[in-house]
Amino acid sequence: MSADDHVTGMDRYLLATRLLDYRDPALVELVTDRGWAQLPAFEQIERIYEFVRNEIAFGYNRADDITASQVLADGYGQCNTKGTLFMALLRSCGIPCRFHGFTIDKELQHGAITGIAYRLAPRSIIHSWVEILYDGNWVNLEGFILDQPYLRSIQARFASVDGPFSGYGVATQDLRNPPVEWQGSDTYIQRDGINHDFGVFDAPDDFYQRHGTNLTGIKKLIYSRILRHWVNRNITGLRQHNPSHKP
C-alpha cells in the first residue's frame, strides 16, 4: 500500500509502504547490524546517508518504482531508487522524511548515458530528492546520488573546470566542491538541472501513482533488458577512468 491517507501529523512520514518496505528482513538485518537505531539523530542520518551514497554505487536499476529491498539487493541505484532506499532506512530509525518530485533536463546525464540509451531518454527525466525533518526544519538531501569514487573520477576527468558544471550525472555551481556532505543542512549534486517541480509527496508510491515513471511500453522493455546494462558498464568505466561510449 502507499501512505495511508487517514494518518496525519508526523506519523505519515514514518509509514512503511509498498516501496518503503523497511520491514523486509534484509533491511531489518542491515539496520540492526549497523546499530543505526541506537544513535543520536544527527549520526543516524549521517551513517545512513553515507551508506546510501557510497555503499550503494551510482547506477541504473530496471525501473524507478522498485522497492527499497530491491535497491539494496541490486547494490546500486540512481536518484529515485537510491532515494527510496534512503527513505526506508530513515523511517525505520524514526526519522520523518518525504519525497520531492521534479524533472531534470537529460543533458546533465550526457556522458554517463550515451548513444541509443541517451536518444531514447525523454527530454525531461523524472528526478527526486529526499526531505527529512531535522532540528525542526525540512532539509533537502540530494547529494547521495553519486558515490564518492565516481564523483572524484569526474572531477579528475574535468580537472580544468573550476565553477559550474553540467554532465555525467552532475549539475552544480561548483564541481570542485559540490555541497554533498551531510552537515545538518541541504545537500545537492543535480539541483541545477531541474526544469519542473512537482512538489512534495508523503512517499514515492504516491508520486509514481500520479505521475508514472520515466519510460513505458517498448522503450521501458528495451531499457530494462538491454540498454541499462550498457549504461552501467559505461559508469563503471568512468569510475575506473576507462569509459565506454557505446551503444
N, C-alpha and C positions, 0 to 999 in steps of 0.2 A: 504494500500500500504506500501511497505518498503521505506527506504530512497531514495529520488529522485536522480538519477544519474546526473541530469542536475544542481543540486545545488552544488556550490563549496564554498571553504573557510569555515569559522566557521559556516555559516548558516546550513550546512549539519549536524552538531552536535546539532542542535536545533529543527530539524523537528519532528513533530508528525508522527507516523507510525501506522500500524495496532496494533502492540503490545504496542507501546509507545503512548497510546491513552489518552494523558493528557487533551484533550478537553472533555472527558467524564464528565458528571455533577458531579459525586461523587468525582472525582479528583479536579475539579474546586472548588467545595464546600470546600474540605479539605484545599486546598492552601489558599483560601480566609479566612476561619475561623481561620487558624493558623497565618495569616498575614505574611507568608514567603516572598511574593513578595516584600514587603517593606523593608526588612532587607538588611544590607551590605552583600557582597558575602560570607565572612567567616561565618557569623552567619546563612545565608541561608543554606549553606552546612551542618553546624553543626546541625541545627534543623531538617533538612530533614534526615540526616544520623542517628540521634538518634531516629527519628520516625521509620524509616525502621528497624533499629537494634532492638529496644526494644518494640515498639508497634505492630510490625508485628513479631509474635513469629516464632522461628525456627520450621519448619515442612514441610511436603511434599505434594504439590498440585497434581492434577490429571495428569499434564504434565508440561514440561519445557516451552513450547511455548504458554502459556496463556497470556492474555493481562494484563496490569498494573491494570486496573479497576477490573479484576477478582481476582488478588492477593489481592488487597485492600479489596474486598468483603470477601475473604476467611479469612483474618486476620492472615495468616501465610504463610511462604514460605522458600525456600532454596536458595542456591547461585544464581541460574539462575533466579528464579521467583522474589526473593527479588530485584535482580539487575534490572530487568525490571521495577518494581515499582520505584525504586530509580532513574533510568534514566528518567522516565516520569516526576517525580516531579521536578528533577533538570532542565530539559528542559523547563518545564512550568514556571520556575522562571528565565530563561535566562542563565543558567549555561551550557556551552557546555560540552558534555560528549560522550563517545563512549564505545563500547563493546570489551572486550578482551577475546577470547575463548581459552580454554585449555581442557585437560583431567586430571583427578586425579586418582590415584590408589584407588580402592574401599576399601582397608584395612583401610584407615583413617575414613571410615564411620562405621567400625565394632563396635558394641556396641550400636550405635544409630539405625543401621539397623541390624537385626539378623535373624536367621533361614532361612526359604524359601525365604524371601524377599532378604536377603543377597546373597543367592546362585543364584537367578535369575538375580541379578545385573551384568552388564558387568564388566569385569576386569578393564577396564578404563572407568570412568564415566565423561560425559561432565560437565565441570565446567567453570565458568567465573568470572571475576570481572569487575568493572566499572572504567574507566579512566575519570577524569574530568580535564578540563583546568582551572587551578587556579594560579594566580600570574605569568602568562606567561609560566607555565610548566604543563605537563601532570602528574597527581598524580594518583597512583593506589589505589583503595579503595576496600577492600575485607572483612574488619573486621566487617561489619554489618551483616554477615550471622547468627551468633549465638546471641540470645538475652542474656542480662546480667544474668538473673536468671539461665538460662540453663548453661552458661559458669561457673558461680560460683559453681553450683552444681557439675559439672565435676571436677573443681579444688578441691572441698572438698572431692569428692569421691577418688581422687588420690592425697591426701594431702602430701604423701611422695615423689612425683615427683618434683624435683627441676631442671628443664632444659628441654630438648627436650621431646615431647610427640606426639604420633600419635594414633588416635582412637576417637570414639564418635563424629565425625564431626570436630575434631581438628587436625591440623598438624602444629606445631610451634616449634621453638627452645627454647621457654621459656613459659611453661604452667602457671607459677605463674604470669608473666607479659607480656602477648602477646600484640603486637602493634595494639590494636583495637580502641583506642580513636582518634577521629578527632582532630588533632593539626596543620593542614595545610600541612601534609606530608602523605606518604603512610601508609595504614593500612592493616594488614593481619591476617588471622586465619587458612587458609588451604593451604597456598602457598607451604609448604614443601612437600605436597603430589602430586604436579604437575609432570606429566610424559610426556606430549606433549603440545606444544604451537602452536595454530592455527593462532595466530596473531590478529590484531585489525580489527574491522568492525564498520561501521557507526552506525549500530543499531542491536539489537538481531534478527530482522526479516531476515537480510542478512545472519547472521551466520546459523540460522536454515534452511534456504532455501538451503544453500550449504552443510551443514554437518548433518542435521537431528537432532533428539533428542535421549535420552538415550535408549528408548525401542520402539519396533514396534510390530505390529501383536498381537498374543495371549498374549505374555508377557506384552505388554502395557495394554491390557484389564484387565488381572488378577491384575496387579499392581494398575491400576486406580480404579477398582471396589472393591477390597478386601485388598490387601497387604498394601497399603499406610495407610489405617486406623489403621491397627495393628502397623505399624511403628510409626505413630503419637501418638498412645496410649503409646508406649514404651518411646518416647521422653518426653511426658507429665509426665510419671512416673519418668524418670531420673531428670527432672526439680524439681520434688517433692520428690526426694530421694527414690523412690519406683518403680524401673523399672520392666517391664515385658519383659522377653526374648523370648516370643513366638509371631508369629509362628516360 
